[in-house]
Amino acid sequence: MLAVGTVARAQSVDTSFSPGANGQVRALALQADGKIVVGGDFTAFAEGIGVTAHSHIARLNADGSLDRDFNPGANDPVRALAVQADETSSSAATSRR
């Protein structure tokens, strides 16, 4: 289980935040609606008692729960994310060495 920090309103790290990825989270992108697009080296997210397959990209709802309606998948680990201004899509960048 991965634990990453988020920046709280007072600019402090929220050490209780844990998105449940089974690998490293390497990129985050905040949408205007408060949802967070997450990219990295993971293939699944654990939430409650279940595990949901997500190939290197997922999205969290504003409350931190997994957005089960978002699962575009990526063939390789995601290193960078960007959300378009109109929020119609997100872009992911991967890198192979």
C-alpha positions, 0 to 999 in steps of 0.5 A, a space after each residue: 500500500 502506498 502512502 503519499 502526502 497531499 497539500 492541505 489548504 494550509 499548505 501542510 502535508 496530509 499524511 493520512 492520504 493513501 490512494 491505495 495504489 499497489 505501486 508508486 504514484 509518480 504524477 498527480 493532476 487536480 481537476 477543477 471539480 476537485 477530482 485527482 488524476 493519478 498516474 504511476 507504476 501501479 496496476 490496481 487500487 485497493 479500496 475498502 475490501 475490494 481491489 480494482 484493476 487500473 493500468 497505470 492511471 486512475 482518478 480519485 473523487 474529491 473525497 479521496 474515493 476511487 472514481 470507478 467510472 474512469 479507467 482509460 488504462 495506459 500501456 506503460 507507467 505514467 510519469 506526467 499528467 495534464 488536464 485540459 482547460 475544458 476538462 474534456 480529457 487528460 493527457 499522460 506521458 510515459 517514458 521508457 529507458 
